[in-house]
Amino acid sequence: MPRPNKILEPTKQYNIMLKVEQYDKLAKMATIMQQSAYEQVSVADLIRESVDIYIEAYEEEDEN
């Protein structure tokens, strides 16, 4: 059975290279977050959320 689609809008794939230390920390965070959530939390989910936060902060700063 394929994984359910979490993103319900057009998407674009992007290949990213992370330091092993960065990935390991994100994987640990995802595991901890998944234990308290009712859905799968992946490293990719955390990266997407981080990008959203970065964009939001940039846009707020750009408005000033």
C-alpha positions in Angstrom: 0.0 0.0 0.0 1.5 3.4 -1.0 1.9 6.1 1.6 -0.9 8.7 1.7 -0.2 12.0 0.1 0.4 14.6 2.9 0.7 17.6 0.5 -2.6 18.5 -1.1 -1.3 21.0 -3.7 1.2 21.0 -6.5 4.7 19.9 -5.5 8.3 20.0 -6.7 11.0 17.5 -5.8 14.4 18.8 -4.7 17.5 16.8 -3.7 19.3 18.0 -0.6 22.6 17.0 1.0 22.7 17.2 4.7 25.5 16.5 7.2 25.1 13.2 8.9 24.9 15.0 12.2 22.0 17.2 10.9 20.1 14.2 9.6 20.6 12.2 12.7 19.3 15.0 14.9 16.2 15.5 12.6 15.6 11.7 12.6 15.6 11.7 16.4 13.3 14.7 16.6 10.9 13.0 14.1 10.8 9.8 16.2 10.0 11.8 19.4 7.4 13.8 17.6 5.8 10.8 16.0 5.3 9.2 19.4 3.0 12.0 20.5 1.3 12.4 17.1 -1.4 10.3 15.4 0.4 10.3 12.1 3.8 9.6 10.7 6.4 12.3 11.2 9.4 12.1 8.9 12.6 14.0 8.4 11.1 15.5 5.2 8.1 16.7 7.2 10.4 18.6 9.6 12.4 20.1 6.7 9.2 21.3 4.9 8.0 22.8 8.2 11.3 24.5 8.7 11.2 26.0 5.2 7.7 27.3 5.8 8.9 29.0 9.0 11.9 30.5 7.2 9.8 31.9 4.4 7.3 33.3 6.8 10.0 35.1 8.8 11.6 36.4 5.6 8.3 37.8 4.3 7.5 39.4 7.7 11.0 41.1 7.6 10.5 42.1 4.0 7.3 43.9 4.9 9.1 46.2 7.4 
